[in-house]
Amino acid sequence: MNGARAVALLLLFAPRSGAAQAALTPADSAILNSQPLRRLVLAPSVMRRVSLLAAGLDREVVLCLRGAIRGDTAVVDDFVMPDIVASAADAVQPLPCAPATTLAVWHNHPWTGPDSSFGVRTPEDLCSLSQPDIRSVIADSIPFAVVSVGRTPRPIVCWWRRVQALINRHVKFLPRFPRQWLEAPSLAAPPPEPLRSVP
């Protein structure tokens, strides 16, 4: 497999500034400076497998995404599933992923339709972190969180750096950032070509 095909997605962590992100406190700045990883790359096989998994599940599960670090980029080429204590359509309680080998924690949100109580009108709106999700991301030392929305016509994936969850820890839910989500072609289509970074 050549280099261009080895990477399905270059997931960039450079959100546009705006009202959705709170001001940094000195403690937040210290954590930001201690988190050098800024980008996440998923290999094509990983993207396809997590999308297939999300498409077929009616309850939430967790995966520990593993791989290698190259400069400021985490490159994911494998995953393991931790033991799950409890799982429902809108919540999951896993045993922790191993911080030494985990680059990102992935979980799915099954699409069951609009929910006006949370402002969810479309599957894209469900690509967000709830308050329990945010607390879990902050409690872990794992650099990235990834969510797939399943049971939709096309795979939807979004992601956050841990520090973004920390900065926005007081919100009711943390929506996807404009440059940190992807609606992929249908699962029947060939894997997408890599997305390239934009300076």
Secondary structure, DSSP 4 states (H G I P E B T S, - for coil): --HHHH-SEEEE--PPPSTTSPPPPHHHHHHHHT----EEEE-HHHHHHHHHHHHH-SS--EEEEEEEEETTEEEEEEEEPPPEEEEETTEEEEPPP-TTT-SEEEEEEE--S-BGGGTB-SGGGGSEEEHHHHHHHHHS--SEEEEEEESSSS-EEEEEEHHHHHHTTTSSEEEPPTTSEEEPPPTTSPPPPPP----
